[in-house]
Amino acid sequence: MGIDFGDPLVRKVFFDVYERLPRGGPGDRGSVARVLGLVGELPARPRVLDIGCGPGAQTLHLAALLPAARIVAVDNHPPFVARVAERVAAAGLAARVRAEVGDMAALPFADGSFDLLWSEGAAYMMGVTNALRAWRGLVPPGGRLAFSEAIWSKPGAPAELEALWAEEYAEMTDAAGNLARLETSGWRSLGWFELPWSAWWDEFYEPMERVLAARRASWAGEPRALETLSALAAEIEMMRRYAGWYNYGFFAARRDD
Ligand SMILES: C[S@@+](CC[C@H](N)C(=O)[O-])C[C@H]1O[C@@H](n2cnc3c(N)ncnc32)[C@H](O)[C@@H]1O
């Protein structure tokens, strides 16, 4: 593992892979539906903000599962935003779903602009606690939040796995740690669950394996590019080898006042 985003070639290869994937992290429609069940009742025409939307898989699931919702999807990588806009247009949803380039750390929306904040696998980019605090004002009192985040599933992980995660994401904690982050940031938990195995493979790692195989030929003769592809492949192998020790947790919460 270990992808050096400071290296322009590494960045290019990384996005060359990710821009070909249906999702930017684990997740699936069933999990969106399940966490919506935890989120509970929303206004009749809920205003939803999808933060760090990537290529927009969950944006489309939300649009399908909340047919009266108006959704704004934000990401700071313009090609992802363009992809979301294309997918939204193709699904005939442009009247109520909008994709925008934006920084999750400086979102340009007035307080109380949304009823539901959604963020799959992205809050960690600015630090989960920072995100939970910064985003809280975007919903009114009682407003809802759903976010997914890498977690330790049980204590006692093998040292090799701990070392890999320490390099990749040292702040990773367990579900209790995320519930504490919510509580200290002005949110009350409405429940959480771990993603099913299929949410890692069907729309994320299996497509990634196909893309990695295809891109190896394109980057032949570029050792740093091939190393980057290997680092991505190693992440997939890590999940095969250490499944059960870590996962993504999906957390639902309401603004606590
Ligand atoms: C792990 S991906 C998850 C994407 C998507 N939610 C999904 O599950 O498929 C994290 C996303 O956060 C975006 N991102 C990273 N930093 C950001 C920032 N400062 N502001 C907005 N988006 C950001 C990345 O471009 C990427 O699309």
Ligand as a Chemical Component Dictionary entry (heavy atoms), coordinates in Angstrom:
data_LIG
# 
_chem_comp.id                   LIG 
_chem_comp.type                 NON-POLYMER 
_chem_comp.pdbx_formal_charge   0 
_chem_comp.three_letter_code    LIG 
# 
loop_
_chem_comp_atom.comp_id 
_chem_comp_atom.atom_id 
_chem_comp_atom.alt_atom_id 
_chem_comp_atom.type_symbol 
_chem_comp_atom.charge 
_chem_comp_atom.model_Cartn_x 
_chem_comp_atom.model_Cartn_y 
_chem_comp_atom.model_Cartn_z 
_chem_comp_atom.pdbx_ordinal 
LIG C1  C1  C 0  -13.195 7.036  -1.226 1  
LIG S1  S1  S 1  -13.912 8.143  -2.385 2  
LIG C2  C2  C 0  -15.653 7.840  -2.140 3  
LIG C3  C3  C 0  -16.492 8.286  -3.311 4  
LIG C4  C4  C 0  -17.977 7.939  -3.231 5  
LIG N1  N1  N 0  -18.633 8.508  -2.082 6  
LIG C5  C5  C 0  -18.167 6.442  -3.248 7  
LIG O1  O1  O 0  -18.387 5.842  -2.173 8  
LIG O2  O2  O -1 -18.106 5.872  -4.335 9  
LIG C6  C6  C 0  -13.663 9.731  -1.620 10 
LIG C7  C7  C 0  -14.076 10.900 -2.480 11 
LIG O3  O3  O 0  -13.832 12.116 -1.780 12 
LIG C8  C8  C 0  -13.384 13.073 -2.723 13 
LIG N2  N2  N 0  -12.671 14.126 -2.009 14 
LIG C9  C9  C 0  -11.439 14.076 -1.443 15 
LIG N3  N3  N 0  -11.136 15.241 -0.858 16 
LIG C10 C10 C 0  -12.201 16.070 -1.059 17 
LIG C11 C11 C 0  -12.492 17.406 -0.675 18 
LIG N4  N4  N 0  -11.610 18.136 0.022  19 
LIG N5  N5  N 0  -13.673 17.917 -1.033 20 
LIG C12 C12 C 0  -14.572 17.193 -1.750 21 
LIG N6  N6  N 0  -14.354 15.921 -2.137 22 
LIG C13 C13 C 0  -13.182 15.354 -1.787 23 
LIG C14 C14 C 0  -12.537 12.294 -3.684 24 
LIG O4  O4  O 0  -12.375 12.952 -4.936 25 
LIG C15 C15 C 0  -13.332 11.007 -3.797 26 
LIG O5  O5  O 0  -14.264 11.065 -4.839 27 
# 
loop_
_chem_comp_bond.comp_id 
_chem_comp_bond.atom_id_1 
_chem_comp_bond.atom_id_2 
_chem_comp_bond.value_order 
_chem_comp_bond.pdbx_ordinal 
LIG C1  S1  SING 1  
LIG S1  C2  SING 2  
LIG S1  C6  SING 3  
LIG C2  C3  SING 4  
LIG C3  C4  SING 5  
LIG C4  N1  SING 6  
LIG C4  C5  SING 7  
LIG C5  O1  DOUB 8  
LIG C5  O2  SING 9  
LIG C6  C7  SING 10 
LIG C7  O3  SING 11 
LIG C7  C15 SING 12 
LIG O3  C8  SING 13 
LIG C8  N2  SING 14 
LIG C8  C14 SING 15 
LIG N2  C9  SING 16 
LIG N2  C13 SING 17 
LIG C9  N3  DOUB 18 
LIG N3  C10 SING 19 
LIG C10 C11 SING 20 
LIG C10 C13 DOUB 21 
LIG C11 N4  SING 22 
LIG C11 N5  DOUB 23 
LIG N5  C12 SING 24 
LIG C12 N6  DOUB 25 
LIG N6  C13 SING 26 
LIG C14 O4  SING 27 
LIG C14 C15 SING 28 
LIG C15 O5  SING 29 
# 
